[in-house]
Amino acid sequence: MATNAASVQTASMGDYVGWLARRWWLVAIAVAVGGLGGLGVAATQPKVYVSETKVLVMQVGQDTTTKVNLDTESQVVRSTTVGGAAKNLINTDTPVEELVSRVTVTVPANTSVLSITFDAPTVAEAQRGSQAFAQAYLDQRAAEAQKNVDVQGAAMRDEIAGLTKQLDEVAAQLVGLAANSADRQKAVQKQQILTAQINTLNGRLIPLLATTVKPGNILSAATKPTSPAKPDMMLYLVSGVAIGLLLGLAGALVLDRMDSRIYHSRQIPYRNDVPVLMEVQRGRDRSAVADAASALGREFSLLRNVLRVAAGAARGGRPSATDALLICGAAPGPAVEFVVANLAAAFARSGERVVIVCTDSTSLLPDLLGVSPSRGLGDVIAGEVTLDSALYAVPAIRGVSLLGAGRLDPRVELPVAAVSDLLAQLQQQADRVLLATAPPSRAVDAQALSEIAASVLLVVETRVARAEDVEESVEQVARVQGPLAGLLVVRSPRVARKLKRKAAPSAPIVDSPAVPAAADLPRAGRDFDQTMVIPRVGEDGDRIEFWAPGSDSADKKTNGGKRTSSSADQSTADLR
């Protein structure tokens, strides 16, 4: 339905993400390039293999109540002492610090297990390194435990030797003491105490010397990696995709900000005196003329009424039956042809006789209307043919005729005075004249003819017209004080099928008025369908009569003003 740019200027949620929908291809390319780049970077990284060895850590010594601190033991694994022992086992020239840096120790939850991993450029080196550090750790722990045992045993033996010496001294004192003396009793008590202490130490020393040091064992040997742990292809891929997505979004936003093309009516440069009369959606098949009962057909009927009033207001009163409407686009595109054809059909449905005058020699309007004119406006201006012989009836729309561009040279400016005289002649035969011109940015026809037109309609086709095109077109019309009624925004689909050029059956009107007389045109009523108009060609091949099923003229066929045979009546009856 119609939208007015003066009141609709706020952005919707779709506007904020519209730039993303329009530039999705850039984001997709950036994501693809980022992903491929991430894989490429990963391919250049050196491969690293990781081997794992699991070690069960056991309590050493006679104290079984104290639990082993595995966090401390994990630090022991990565110590330079263990690293030096592992270096000797590997028999490598690599510095100890570098070997230690390639070791990782983890403690699985609720276990007494150390997971020792070692990374290396090859599978064999990774296995040897992991196994060497595990064995070096156990050897180091066993050596430390055995050293503690030896130290404790030596200390006990020294203490026993000291006690034994004291016991010998007490025994020597007992020899010289009287049997019932107090000194003898004290010496006997001391002897008993020393003997008990020596027995206790011997009781602790014997089990200590018999202790077997077992710091732990390897639960699983070093694993053989089947694939490199680094580089992580998935990590590089995800990182590349993320970077590509960010760069793609940024590039799409920048590109959209630099793009001045119009995608919806809110992007049209706002002017208080130039409203947006309507915004319509053009289908993918731009060769179709909207049916009167369709939503698009009703919208063009509403636009017809607005333009009729606008044309009359430009003349200072109510609409005039002979006002000429100029229709041009802000930029070259198929939207103007689409609008002119549908407006002509809308005026014809209201009972008006319409003449379309096309001044653009590159326009596909004749193909859209199903007409192949061999003569046109250029031939009439040159005086080679008469105006009536250059008018061609449109087969698909009753009451509409076309004056094509003919042999107009786009390099030569259109003689406005001559066109004005032709318009005066056409307005004597037709109720409405539609002027279809090239965009103001490409030719001066639109600006020149806007001086003599009753109203001007500027068509803005989305995805084609730019903001500067609209501003330039409005400015050109305003410079000659043209009666610009407003803007019509045509929302163009992303992909439109090309209009096929083909020779449609048409016949120039030679010996009769260019358009049927008003009295010959059936008017709207319950028994007349103004939407479907069927063309019938006369037997002489140079005359077309338009008739509609169910009309009073359906049983008539004119041929030089005479009634033909009854075969036409029979055909009409069959169609009914």
C-alpha positions as CSV (number, residue, x, y, z in Angstrom):
1,M,0.0,0.0,0.0
2,A,1.0,3.6,-0.2
3,T,3.7,4.9,2.1
4,N,4.6,8.6,2.7
5,A,8.3,9.4,3.2
6,A,7.4,12.4,5.3
7,S,5.9,10.2,8.0
8,V,7.9,7.0,7.6
9,Q,11.5,7.7,8.4
10,T,12.2,5.4,11.3
11,A,14.2,2.2,10.7
12,S,12.8,-1.2,11.4
13,M,14.6,-4.3,12.6
14,G,14.9,-5.5,9.1
15,D,16.8,-2.3,8.1
16,Y,19.5,-3.1,10.7
17,V,20.1,-6.6,9.2
18,G,19.2,-5.7,5.6
19,W,22.8,-4.8,4.8
20,L,23.8,-8.3,5.9
21,A,21.2,-9.9,3.7
22,R,22.4,-7.8,0.7
23,R,26.0,-8.5,1.3
24,W,25.7,-12.2,2.3
25,W,28.0,-13.2,-0.6
26,L,30.8,-11.1,0.8
27,V,30.4,-12.6,4.2
28,A,30.3,-16.1,2.7
29,I,33.4,-15.5,0.7
30,A,35.3,-14.1,3.7
31,V,34.2,-17.1,5.8
32,A,35.4,-19.5,3.1
33,V,38.7,-17.7,2.6
34,G,39.2,-17.5,6.4
35,G,38.5,-21.3,6.8
36,L,40.9,-22.1,3.9
37,G,43.5,-19.7,5.3
38,G,43.2,-21.4,8.7
39,L,43.8,-24.8,7.2
40,G,46.7,-23.4,5.1
41,V,48.4,-21.9,8.2
42,A,47.9,-25.2,10.0
43,A,49.5,-27.1,7.1
44,T,52.6,-24.9,7.5
45,Q,53.0,-25.6,11.2
46,P,55.5,-28.3,12.4
47,K,53.8,-31.6,13.4
48,V,54.0,-32.5,17.1
49,Y,53.2,-36.0,18.4
50,V,52.3,-36.6,22.0
51,S,52.9,-39.9,23.9
52,E,51.5,-40.7,27.3
53,T,52.8,-42.9,30.1
54,K,50.7,-43.6,33.3
55,V,52.6,-44.2,36.6
56,L,51.1,-45.5,39.8
57,V,52.7,-43.7,42.8
58,M,53.0,-45.8,45.9
59,Q,54.0,-45.0,49.5
60,V,57.6,-45.9,50.4
61,G,59.1,-46.6,53.8
62,Q,57.4,-47.9,56.9
63,D,54.9,-45.0,57.3
64,T,51.8,-46.2,55.5
65,T,49.5,-43.7,57.1
66,T,50.7,-40.6,55.3
67,K,49.2,-40.1,51.8
68,V,51.4,-39.2,48.9
69,N,51.1,-35.6,47.7
70,L,50.7,-36.1,44.0
71,D,50.9,-32.3,43.2
72,T,54.4,-32.4,44.8
73,E,55.3,-35.5,42.8
74,S,54.2,-33.9,39.5
75,Q,56.6,-31.1,40.2
76,V,59.3,-33.7,40.9
77,V,58.7,-35.2,37.4
78,R,59.4,-31.9,35.8
79,S,62.6,-31.2,37.9
80,T,66.0,-30.9,36.3
81,T,67.2,-33.9,38.3
82,V,64.6,-36.2,36.7
83,G,65.2,-34.4,33.4
84,G,68.9,-35.1,33.5
85,A,68.3,-38.8,34.2
86,A,65.8,-38.9,31.4
87,K,68.3,-37.3,29.0
88,N,70.8,-40.1,29.8
89,L,68.1,-42.7,29.2
90,I,67.2,-41.1,25.8
91,N,70.8,-40.5,25.0
92,T,70.2,-37.2,23.3
93,D,72.1,-33.9,23.0
94,T,68.9,-31.8,23.7
95,P,69.3,-29.5,26.7
96,V,67.6,-30.6,29.9
97,E,65.6,-27.4,30.1
98,E,64.1,-28.1,26.6
99,L,63.3,-31.6,27.5
100,V,61.6,-30.6,30.7
101,S,59.6,-27.9,28.8
102,R,58.1,-30.7,26.5
103,V,56.8,-32.7,29.5
104,T,53.3,-32.3,30.9
105,V,52.1,-34.0,34.1
106,T,48.5,-34.3,35.0
107,V,46.8,-36.1,38.0
108,P,43.4,-37.8,37.2
109,A,40.9,-37.0,39.9
110,N,40.6,-39.3,42.9
111,T,43.6,-41.5,41.8
112,S,47.2,-42.1,42.8
113,V,48.3,-42.0,39.1
114,L,50.5,-39.5,37.3
115,S,49.9,-39.1,33.6
116,I,53.2,-38.1,32.0
117,T,53.1,-36.8,28.4
118,F,56.0,-35.9,26.2
119,D,55.8,-34.1,22.8
120,A,58.2,-34.5,20.0
121,P,58.4,-34.1,16.2
122,T,58.3,-37.9,15.6
123,V,56.3,-40.7,17.0
124,A,59.4,-42.6,18.2
125,E,60.9,-39.6,20.0
126,A,57.6,-38.9,21.7
127,Q,57.4,-42.5,23.0
128,R,61.0,-42.6,24.2
129,G,60.7,-39.3,25.9
130,S,57.5,-40.2,27.8
131,Q,58.9,-43.6,28.8
132,A,62.2,-42.1,29.9
133,F,60.7,-39.4,32.1
134,A,58.4,-42.0,33.8
135,Q,61.3,-44.4,34.4
136,A,63.6,-41.6,35.5
137,Y,61.0,-40.4,38.0
138,L,60.6,-43.9,39.5
139,D,64.3,-44.4,39.7
140,Q,64.8,-41.0,41.3
141,R,62.0,-41.7,43.8
142,A,63.4,-45.2,44.6
143,A,66.9,-43.7,45.1
144,E,65.5,-41.1,47.4
145,A,63.6,-43.7,49.4
146,Q,66.6,-46.1,49.6
147,K,68.7,-43.2,50.8
148,N,66.2,-42.4,53.5
149,V,66.3,-46.0,54.6
150,D,70.0,-46.1,54.7
151,V,70.2,-42.9,56.7
152,Q,67.6,-44.2,59.2
153,G,69.5,-47.5,59.5
154,A,72.8,-45.8,60.1
155,A,71.3,-43.6,62.7
156,M,69.8,-46.5,64.5
157,R,73.1,-48.5,64.4
158,D,75.0,-45.6,65.8
159,E,72.5,-45.2,68.6
160,I,72.6,-48.9,69.4
161,A,76.4,-48.7,69.5
162,G,76.3,-45.8,72.0
163,L,73.8,-47.6,74.2
164,T,75.8,-50.8,74.0
165,K,78.9,-48.9,75.2
166,Q,77.0,-47.5,78.1
167,L,75.7,-50.9,78.9
168,D,79.3,-52.3,79.0
169,E,80.3,-49.5,81.4
170,V,77.4,-50.2,83.7
171,A,78.3,-53.9,83.7
172,A,81.9,-53.1,84.7
173,Q,80.6,-51.0,87.6
174,L,78.5,-53.8,89.0
175,V,81.6,-56.0,89.5
176,G,83.0,-53.7,92.3
177,L,79.8,-52.9,94.1
178,A,78.4,-54.7,97.2
179,A,75.5,-57.0,96.7
180,N,73.0,-55.1,98.9
181,S,74.3,-51.6,98.3
182,A,72.2,-48.7,97.0
183,D,74.7,-48.0,94.2
184,R,74.5,-51.6,93.0
185,Q,70.7,-51.3,92.8
186,K,71.0,-48.1,90.7
187,A,73.4,-49.7,88.3
188,V,71.2,-52.7,87.9
189,Q,68.2,-50.4,87.0
190,K,70.3,-48.5,84.5
191,Q,71.5,-51.7,83.0
192,Q,67.9,-52.9,82.6
193,I,66.9,-49.5,80.9
194,L,69.8,-49.6,78.5
195,T,69.1,-53.2,77.5
196,A,65.4,-52.3,76.8
197,Q,66.4,-49.4,74.6
198,I,68.9,-51.5,72.7
199,N,66.2,-54.2,72.2
200,T,63.7,-51.5,71.0
201,L,66.2,-50.1,68.4
202,N,67.0,-53.5,67.2
203,G,63.3,-54.2,66.8
204,R,63.0,-51.1,64.5
205,L,66.3,-51.7,62.7
206,I,65.7,-55.2,61.6
207,P,62.4,-54.4,59.7
208,L,64.0,-51.3,58.3
209,L,66.9,-53.3,56.9
210,A,64.4,-55.8,55.5
211,T,62.3,-53.1,53.8
212,T,62.0,-53.4,49.9
213,V,61.8,-49.9,48.4
214,K,58.9,-49.8,45.8
215,P,58.1,-46.2,44.8
216,G,55.6,-47.2,42.2
217,N,55.2,-48.8,38.8
218,I,54.3,-48.0,35.2
219,L,50.6,-48.9,34.7
220,S,50.7,-48.4,30.9
221,A,53.7,-48.0,28.7
222,A,54.2,-45.0,26.5
223,T,51.4,-44.9,23.9
224,K,52.0,-44.7,20.2
225,P,50.3,-41.6,18.8
226,T,48.4,-42.3,15.5
227,S,48.1,-38.6,14.5
228,P,49.8,-35.4,15.4
229,A,48.4,-33.5,18.3
230,K,49.5,-30.2,16.9
231,P,48.6,-28.4,14.8
232,D,44.9,-28.8,15.7
233,M,43.2,-28.6,12.3
234,M,39.8,-28.0,13.8
235,L,41.1,-25.2,16.0
236,Y,42.8,-23.5,13.1
237,L,39.7,-24.0,11.0
238,V,37.3,-22.5,13.6
239,S,39.7,-19.6,14.2
240,G,40.0,-18.9,10.5
241,V,36.2,-19.0,10.0
242,A,35.8,-16.7,13.0
243,I,38.3,-14.2,11.7
244,G,36.8,-14.4,8.2
245,L,33.3,-13.9,9.7
246,L,34.4,-10.8,11.5
247,L,36.3,-9.4,8.5
248,G,33.3,-10.2,6.2
249,L,30.8,-8.5,8.5
250,A,33.1,-5.4,8.7
251,G,33.6,-5.4,5.0
252,A,29.9,-5.9,4.3
253,L,29.1,-3.0,6.6
254,V,31.7,-0.7,5.0
255,L,30.6,-1.7,1.5
256,D,26.9,-1.0,2.4
257,R,27.8,2.4,3.8
258,M,29.6,3.2,0.6
259,D,26.7,2.0,-1.5
260,S,24.3,4.8,-2.3
261,R,21.8,2.5,-4.1
262,I,18.2,2.6,-2.7
263,Y,16.8,-0.6,-1.3
264,H,13.7,0.8,0.4
265,S,11.7,4.0,0.6
266,R,13.4,5.1,3.9
267,Q,16.7,5.6,2.0
268,I,15.2,8.1,-0.4
269,P,16.5,11.7,0.3
270,Y,13.7,13.3,2.2
271,R,12.1,16.4,0.8
272,N,9.0,17.9,2.3
273,D,7.6,18.9,-1.1
274,V,8.2,15.5,-2.8
275,P,6.2,12.7,-1.0
276,V,6.5,9.0,-1.7
277,L,3.1,8.3,-3.2
278,M,3.3,4.6,-3.1
279,E,5.7,1.6,-2.8
280,V,4.8,-1.4,-4.9
281,Q,6.4,-4.8,-5.3
282,R,7.3,-5.8,-8.9
283,G,7.2,-9.5,-9.5
284,R,10.0,-11.5,-11.1
285,D,8.0,-11.6,-14.3
286,R,8.1,-7.9,-15.3
287,S,6.2,-8.6,-18.5
288,A,3.0,-9.2,-16.6
289,V,0.3,-6.5,-16.3
290,A,-1.5,-6.8,-13.0
291,D,-5.1,-8.0,-13.0
292,A,-7.7,-5.6,-11.8
293,A,-8.8,-7.9,-9.0
294,S,-5.2,-8.4,-7.7
295,A,-3.7,-6.4,-4.9
296,L,-1.2,-4.8,-7.3
297,G,-4.0,-3.9,-9.7
298,R,-5.9,-2.1,-6.9
299,E,-2.8,-0.2,-5.9
300,F,-2.3,1.1,-9.4
301,S,-6.0,2.1,-9.5
302,L,-5.4,4.1,-6.3
303,L,-2.3,5.6,-7.8
304,R,-4.3,6.5,-10.9
305,N,-6.8,8.4,-8.8
306,V,-4.0,10.2,-7.0
307,L,-2.3,11.2,-10.2
308,R,-5.6,12.4,-11.7
309,V,-6.2,14.7,-8.8
310,A,-2.5,15.8,-8.9
311,A,-2.8,16.7,-12.5
312,G,-5.9,18.8,-11.9
313,A,-4.3,20.5,-8.9
314,A,-1.4,21.5,-11.1
315,R,-3.8,23.3,-13.3
316,G,-5.5,25.0,-10.4
317,G,-8.7,23.0,-10.3
318,R,-10.3,19.6,-10.5
319,P,-8.7,17.0,-12.8
320,S,-8.9,17.6,-16.5
321,A,-9.8,14.8,-18.9
322,T,-7.0,15.8,-21.2
323,D,-4.1,16.2,-18.7
324,A,-0.9,14.6,-19.8
325,L,1.1,12.6,-17.3
326,L,4.9,12.3,-17.6
327,I,6.5,9.2,-16.2
328,C,10.2,8.8,-16.0
329,G,12.7,6.9,-13.9
330,A,15.4,8.2,-11.6
331,A,17.8,5.7,-13.2
332,P,17.7,3.4,-16.3
333,G,15.8,0.3,-15.5
334,P,12.7,-1.8,-16.4
335,A,10.5,-0.3,-13.6
336,V,9.3,2.6,-15.8
337,E,8.0,0.2,-18.5
338,F,6.3,-1.8,-15.7
339,V,4.6,1.3,-14.2
340,V,3.5,2.8,-17.6
341,A,1.9,-0.4,-18.7
342,N,0.0,-0.9,-15.4
343,L,-1.1,2.8,-15.2
344,A,-2.3,2.6,-18.7
345,A,-4.4,-0.5,-17.8
346,A,-5.7,1.3,-14.7
347,F,-6.8,4.3,-16.7
348,A,-8.4,2.1,-19.3
349,R,-10.3,0.1,-16.7
350,S,-11.9,3.4,-15.6
351,G,-13.3,3.9,-19.1
352,E,-10.7,6.3,-20.4
353,R,-9.1,6.2,-23.8
354,V,-5.3,6.2,-23.2
355,V,-2.4,7.0,-25.5
356,I,1.1,6.1,-24.5
357,V,3.8,8.3,-26.0
358,C,7.3,6.8,-25.6
359,T,10.3,9.1,-26.3
360,D,13.0,6.6,-25.3
361,S,14.3,4.8,-28.3
362,T,15.9,2.1,-26.1
363,S,12.7,1.4,-24.1
364,L,11.3,-2.2,-24.1
365,L,7.8,-0.8,-23.6
366,P,6.6,-1.9,-27.0
367,D,7.7,-5.5,-26.3
368,L,6.1,-5.4,-22.9
369,L,2.7,-4.3,-24.5
370,G,3.0,-6.8,-27.2
371,V,3.4,-4.3,-30.0
372,S,6.0,-4.2,-32.8
373,P,5.7,-0.7,-34.2
374,S,7.5,0.1,-37.5
375,R,6.7,3.8,-37.2
376,G,6.8,6.1,-34.3
377,L,7.3,9.6,-32.9
378,G,10.5,10.3,-34.8
379,D,8.8,9.4,-38.1
380,V,5.9,11.7,-37.3
381,I,8.2,14.6,-36.4
382,A,10.2,14.1,-39.6
383,G,6.9,14.3,-41.5
384,E,7.3,10.9,-43.1
385,V,4.0,9.5,-41.7
386,T,0.9,10.9,-40.2
387,L,0.1,10.7,-36.5
388,D,-2.8,8.3,-37.0
389,S,-0.7,5.8,-39.0
390,A,2.0,5.8,-36.2
391,L,-0.5,4.8,-33.5
392,Y,-0.7,1.1,-32.7
393,A,-3.4,-0.4,-30.6
394,V,-2.3,-2.5,-27.7
395,P,-3.7,-6.0,-28.1
396,A,-3.8,-7.0,-24.4
397,I,-5.4,-3.8,-23.0
398,R,-8.6,-2.4,-24.6
399,G,-8.7,1.3,-25.2
400,V,-4.9,1.8,-25.1
401,S,-2.7,2.9,-28.0
402,L,1.0,3.3,-28.3
403,L,3.1,5.9,-30.1
404,G,6.6,4.5,-30.0
405,A,9.8,6.3,-30.3
406,G,10.4,5.4,-33.9
407,R,13.5,6.6,-35.5
408,L,14.5,9.1,-32.8
409,D,18.2,9.8,-32.6
410,P,19.2,9.8,-28.9
411,R,22.1,12.2,-29.8
412,V,19.6,14.8,-31.0
413,E,17.5,16.8,-28.5
414,L,13.8,16.2,-28.8
415,P,11.9,19.2,-30.3
416,V,9.5,20.0,-27.5
417,A,7.4,22.4,-29.6
418,A,6.7,19.7,-32.1
419,V,5.9,17.2,-29.4
420,S,3.6,19.8,-27.7
421,D,1.6,20.1,-31.0
422,L,1.3,16.4,-31.3
423,L,0.1,16.2,-27.7
424,A,-2.6,18.7,-28.5
425,Q,-3.8,16.5,-31.4
426,L,-3.7,13.4,-29.3
427,Q,-5.7,15.0,-26.4
428,Q,-8.5,15.6,-28.9
429,Q,-8.9,11.9,-29.5
430,A,-7.8,10.4,-26.1
431,D,-8.9,10.9,-22.5
432,R,-5.4,10.4,-21.1
433,V,-1.9,10.8,-22.5
434,L,1.0,9.1,-20.7
435,L,4.5,10.3,-21.6
436,A,7.3,7.7,-21.0
437,T,10.7,9.3,-21.2
438,A,14.3,8.3,-20.5
439,P,15.7,9.2,-17.0
440,P,16.7,12.8,-16.5
441,S,20.3,11.7,-15.9
442,R,20.5,10.2,-19.4
443,A,18.5,12.7,-21.5
444,V,16.9,16.1,-21.2
445,D,13.5,14.9,-22.5
446,A,12.1,14.5,-19.1
447,Q,13.0,18.0,-18.0
448,A,11.8,19.6,-21.2
449,L,8.5,17.8,-21.4
450,S,7.8,18.4,-17.7
451,E,7.1,22.0,-18.6
452,I,4.1,21.0,-20.7
453,A,2.9,18.0,-18.7
454,A,0.1,18.4,-16.1
455,S,1.9,16.2,-13.7
456,V,5.2,14.3,-13.3
457,L,5.7,10.9,-11.7
458,L,9.3,9.9,-10.8
459,V,9.8,6.2,-10.6
460,V,12.5,5.0,-8.2
461,E,13.5,1.4,-8.7
462,T,15.2,-0.3,-5.8
463,R,18.6,-2.0,-6.3
464,V,19.0,0.2,-9.4
465,A,18.5,3.9,-8.5
466,R,20.9,5.7,-6.3
467,A,20.3,8.5,-3.8
468,E,22.2,11.0,-6.1
469,D,20.0,9.9,-9.0
470,V,16.9,10.8,-7.1
471,E,18.3,14.1,-6.0
472,E,19.4,15.0,-9.5
473,S,16.1,14.0,-11.1
474,V,14.0,16.0,-8.6
475,E,16.4,19.0,-9.0
476,Q,16.1,19.0,-12.7
477,V,12.3,19.0,-12.6
478,A,12.3,21.6,-9.9
479,R,14.5,23.9,-12.0
480,V,11.8,24.3,-14.7
481,Q,9.0,24.3,-12.1
482,G,7.6,21.0,-13.3
483,P,4.5,19.8,-11.4
484,L,6.2,16.8,-9.7
485,A,3.4,14.9,-8.0
486,G,5.7,12.6,-6.1
487,L,7.8,9.4,-6.2
488,L,6.7,5.9,-6.9
489,V,9.0,3.3,-5.3
490,V,9.1,0.0,-7.2
491,R,10.7,-2.7,-5.2
492,S,12.6,-4.8,-7.6
493,P,13.3,-8.5,-7.0
494,R,16.8,-9.8,-6.7
495,V,16.6,-11.7,-10.0
496,A,14.2,-10.7,-12.8
497,R,13.6,-12.7,-15.9
498,K,14.6,-10.9,-19.1
499,L,11.9,-9.7,-21.3
500,K,11.9,-11.7,-24.5
501,R,11.7,-9.7,-27.7
502,K,9.1,-11.1,-30.1
503,A,7.0,-9.8,-32.9
504,A,3.5,-9.5,-31.4
505,P,0.5,-9.2,-33.7
506,S,-0.4,-5.6,-34.1
507,A,-1.9,-3.4,-36.7
508,P,-1.5,0.3,-37.3
509,I,-4.7,2.3,-37.5
510,V,-4.8,3.9,-41.0
511,D,-8.3,4.9,-42.1
512,S,-10.0,5.4,-38.7
513,P,-9.3,7.4,-35.6
514,A,-6.2,6.3,-33.6
515,V,-8.4,5.1,-30.7
516,P,-12.0,4.0,-30.7
517,A,-14.5,6.7,-30.2
518,A,-15.9,7.2,-26.7
519,A,-19.3,6.1,-27.9
520,D,-17.9,2.8,-29.2
521,L,-16.3,1.9,-25.9
522,P,-18.5,-0.2,-23.7
523,R,-18.6,1.2,-20.1
524,A,-18.2,-0.6,-16.9
525,G,-21.1,-2.6,-15.7
526,R,-22.1,-5.9,-14.1
527,D,-22.0,-7.7,-17.5
528,F,-18.7,-6.4,-18.7
529,D,-15.3,-7.7,-17.5
530,Q,-12.8,-4.9,-18.0
531,T,-9.9,-7.0,-16.8
532,M,-9.8,-9.6,-19.7
533,V,-9.8,-7.9,-23.1
534,I,-9.5,-10.1,-26.2
535,P,-8.2,-8.7,-29.5
536,R,-9.6,-9.7,-32.8
537,V,-7.9,-9.0,-36.1
538,G,-10.0,-8.1,-39.2
539,E,-9.8,-10.2,-42.4
540,D,-7.8,-7.4,-44.2
541,G,-5.1,-7.7,-41.6
542,D,-4.8,-3.9,-41.0
543,R,-7.5,-3.3,-38.5
544,I,-8.0,-4.4,-34.9
545,E,-11.2,-4.4,-32.9
546,F,-11.2,-4.9,-29.2
547,W,-14.1,-6.7,-27.5
548,A,-14.8,-8.2,-24.2
549,P,-16.7,-11.4,-23.4
550,G,-20.3,-10.5,-22.4
551,S,-20.3,-7.0,-24.0
552,D,-22.7,-5.6,-26.5
553,S,-19.9,-5.2,-29.0
554,A,-18.9,-8.8,-28.8
555,D,-21.1,-9.7,-31.7
556,K,-19.8,-7.0,-34.0
557,K,-16.8,-6.9,-36.3
558,T,-15.9,-3.8,-38.2
559,N,-14.2,-3.8,-41.5
560,G,-14.3,-0.5,-43.2
561,G,-17.5,0.4,-41.3
562,K,-19.4,-2.7,-42.5
563,R,-20.7,-5.7,-40.7
564,T,-19.0,-9.0,-41.7
565,S,-20.5,-12.4,-42.1
566,S,-22.2,-14.3,-39.3
567,S,-19.0,-16.4,-38.6
568,A,-17.8,-13.7,-36.2
569,D,-21.2,-13.9,-34.4
570,Q,-20.8,-17.6,-34.1
571,S,-17.2,-17.2,-32.7
572,T,-18.5,-14.7,-30.2
573,A,-21.3,-17.1,-29.2
574,D,-18.8,-19.9,-28.7
575,L,-16.6,-17.8,-26.4
576,R,-19.6,-16.8,-24.3
